[in-house]
Amino acid sequence: MRPSPAGLPTPSPSRRSLLRSAGGVALLAGAGIPLLSACGGSNSASDPNTVTLGSNASDAVPKKAFAEIYAAFKKKSGITVDVNTKDHNTFQEQINSYLQGTPDDVFNWFAGYRMQFFAAKKLATPLDDVWAKIGDNFPDAMKKLSKGEDGKYYFVPLYTYPWAVFYRKSVFQQHGYTVPATWDELVALCKRMKKDGLVPIAFGDKDAWPAMGTFDQINFRLNGYDFHVELMAGKASWTDAKVRAVFDHWSELLPYHQDGAMGRTWQDAAQTLVAKKAGMYLLGSFVAQQFSGTADLDDLDFFAFPEIDPAHGQDTVEAPTDGFMVSKSPKNHSGVVKLLDFLGTPQAEAIYLKADSSVVAASSKADTSSYTALQKKAYAMISGAKSLTQFMDRDSRPDFTSTVMQPALQKFVQNPKGVDGLLSSIERQKKTIFASS
């Protein structure tokens, strides 16, 4: 998720579509694009008063928010954070070669699988010493997101945001709708909305990533968090009956999705919710960007995707989380520990959120007094979750999600028949991709 210049999150279609395998070195230098490099050269002497940091926060609002955090840290510690900011897409493209070269001490990255991948390759430094100090600031679900497969901590989270079903309170009040708690109630509500002349579920998949969010919600509601993790990591089979059941459920809901999704961006779909032509919209909280004016924003609300299997309830929340990692051989380890200790505090989060109100703090001890109603509800949903997922393209290999899953899900949305053949194709391609280094 990359915040827009207006300070509200706008997932960048180009970022998602351009992501390459974290396991393949991006040879972009030959294409005239300079490779990422650290602030200092490989022979730079360690400066005890400086920590270098590789940043993907190239947009104005997050860049300013991070700068204010680092300024506060310098005031407190006397240590300067030398920030090496690169374009968001370029950073993602070249992260593997960057980390294998002479990276900065600390770098911006994502929780969950994306973090675990580099931890397993020994391209990151364990942060158990940091977590011994900051652990009490975070809920268990956030701790789980910050651990590598070896059980050690490799990540310090800063902010997050939820995916949920958004709606306008006035529309629900006008028609007497109630928030659905179960799958059957959701389907019944869709039928009622359609009868009332509304588009039950706004939907735009022109950029290919929104459909992945729908799959995730049905999958972990139906099969649980553990199966989601195994499937995204390439360990479970896409031809498993559990996966087929996800598509069977989706097929039941698909007739209530907005027609013509392949030609519509998420922003265009959101406008139908703004205009009260659609009853609901499953998306991240960045949908609020499309609502202008206090009255419209006050009318926006959301609910967790309904329960499908009572065994899993609504325990899992999709909450992409951004934060920090430490490279394999930081030059100023003591300075890095001090910086990460600070970044894991409610104080640091408060500084960031003052400059960027589109997200919520990862910490369970953060000051929420200045939160909007939507932020407070988002915070409560995330902090109360048993498990947090990171969205398909963060929970799995980016080459798999961009080259296999995005076109496969678009094919399904356009023609929900022939699911078995589609799943067999996904499984064949998955085996090839996950077998590569």
Secondary structure, DSSP 8 states (H G I E B T S, - for coil): -EE-TTSSEE--HHHHHH---TTS----GGGT------SS-TT----TTEEEEEE---SHHHHHHHHHHHHHHHHHHS-EEEEEE--HHHHHHHHHHHHHSS--SEEEEESTHHHHHHHHTT-B---HHHHHHHGGGS-HHHHHHTB-TTS-B--EEEEE--EEEEEEHHHHHHHT-----BHHHHHHHHHHHHHTT-EEEE---TTS-HHHHHHHHHHHHHH-HHHHHHHHTT-S-TTSHHHHHHHHHHHHHGGGB-S-GGG--HHHHHHHHHTT-EEEEEEEGGGGGG--SHHHHHHEEEE---BSSTTTTT-EEE--EEEEEEBSS-S-HHHHHHHHHHHTSHHHHHHHHHH-TTSEES-TTS--TT--HHHHHHHHHHHT-SEEE--HHHHS-HHHIIIIIHHHHHHHHH--S-HHHHHHHHHHHHHHHHH--
